[in-house]
Amino acid sequence: MAGRDVKLSLLTYGLHYGGGVFEGLRAYDTPWGRSVFRLADHMRRFQESARFLQLNLDYEHGELCEAVKAVVQANGAHADYIRPLAFFGHTSSLGLDLKGVPAHVAIITVHMGSYIGDRQASEGMDVIISSWEKPSNRATSLTAKICGNYVNSMLAKHEATMAGADEAIMLNNNGTVAEGTGENIFIVRQGRLITPDLASCVLEGVTRDTVLQLARSAGYQTEERPITRGELMVADEVFMTGTAAEIVPVRTINGVPVEDGRPGPLTIQLQRLYHDAARGEDERFIDWLCLVESDQLELIRV
Ligand SMILES: Cc1ncc(COP(=O)(O)O)c(C=O)c1O
């Protein structure tokens, strides 16, 4: 069904209060056909986000995965980004109580192309440190992808746009680095790859996990721990990761170049590894693929 044909009540709970959860996935072409990257992991997080919000999805994990595959198959190669969305629906009283409010699930797909931009993916992006603080883990669950949490991201992204930058980095209530508006962040210092831990108020990104695994497979040491603003400003390399953004180098922060202002060697290596893993071009990582036209990953292995 085309998005414009959907009718929603103006009394939809999710519309008023951000009571919903969502996911973002990407489909890529592989030698064996179209595949959704890390489908099972995304849909597990979708279920966990819904569970946190006590939003009853009424669908099992396998059914959700099959639905995503069917949507990708039906929409062809142009559809490269998939957005499962679950939200609380019609509530006649407009009260905040969730009891008795029905839940709805939709799977949407669009053509996204490069989220931040092709130039930024190859040359690096300009970011600001936002004046908006990332909400704390005491204020909400940041492990869950809750629609209402994204008002904070919206403000920070707009602040970046108005400043002529590509993206914003938010600090958390401890003053350490949290993440971007729709991306996790990594720094490289003395050959070690470092990303904020989950207590630093970040989403448990699927791409973050992919990058940690790719870096370890390439022999690098990785650390998940708080990162100070001072460390960020003197890092050898900085890049941001997300399903939409993929891996994007940061070339300036508040106008100050990161090292020489050019993407660093580890960033470039990880971009290449990620590119190959997502497209089935690295056989070590084919378990991350989910072919939309067959379940026969076994065929790939022979
Ligand atoms: C706030 C935030 N952080 C990080 C990410 C990256 O997560 P993932 O790699 O699972 O797409 C996203 C993207 O959904 C996000 O919205």
Ligand as a Chemical Component Dictionary entry (heavy atoms), coordinates in Angstrom:
data_LIG
# 
_chem_comp.id                   LIG 
_chem_comp.type                 NON-POLYMER 
_chem_comp.pdbx_formal_charge   0 
_chem_comp.three_letter_code    LIG 
# 
loop_
_chem_comp_atom.comp_id 
_chem_comp_atom.atom_id 
_chem_comp_atom.alt_atom_id 
_chem_comp_atom.type_symbol 
_chem_comp_atom.charge 
_chem_comp_atom.model_Cartn_x 
_chem_comp_atom.model_Cartn_y 
_chem_comp_atom.model_Cartn_z 
_chem_comp_atom.pdbx_ordinal 
LIG C1 C1 C 0 20.550 7.524  18.044 1  
LIG C2 C2 C 0 21.155 6.476  17.183 2  
LIG N1 N1 N 0 22.375 6.014  17.483 3  
LIG C3 C3 C 0 22.971 5.070  16.742 4  
LIG C4 C4 C 0 22.344 4.555  15.612 5  
LIG C5 C5 C 0 23.026 3.484  14.805 6  
LIG O1 O1 O 0 22.364 2.263  15.001 7  
LIG P1 P1 P 0 22.416 1.112  13.919 8  
LIG O2 O2 O 0 23.824 0.890  13.616 9  
LIG O3 O3 O 0 21.769 -0.047 14.587 10 
LIG O4 O4 O 0 21.651 1.597  12.734 11 
LIG C6 C6 C 0 21.079 5.011  15.256 12 
LIG C7 C7 C 0 20.420 4.473  14.075 13 
LIG O5 O5 O 0 19.395 3.934  14.134 14 
LIG C8 C8 C 0 20.463 5.977  16.070 15 
LIG O6 O6 O 0 19.254 6.433  15.762 16 
# 
loop_
_chem_comp_bond.comp_id 
_chem_comp_bond.atom_id_1 
_chem_comp_bond.atom_id_2 
_chem_comp_bond.value_order 
_chem_comp_bond.pdbx_ordinal 
LIG C1 C2 SING 1  
LIG C2 N1 SING 2  
LIG C2 C8 DOUB 3  
LIG N1 C3 DOUB 4  
LIG C3 C4 SING 5  
LIG C4 C5 SING 6  
LIG C4 C6 DOUB 7  
LIG C5 O1 SING 8  
LIG O1 P1 SING 9  
LIG P1 O2 DOUB 10 
LIG P1 O3 SING 11 
LIG P1 O4 SING 12 
LIG C6 C7 SING 13 
LIG C6 C8 SING 14 
LIG C7 O5 DOUB 15 
LIG C8 O6 SING 16 
# 
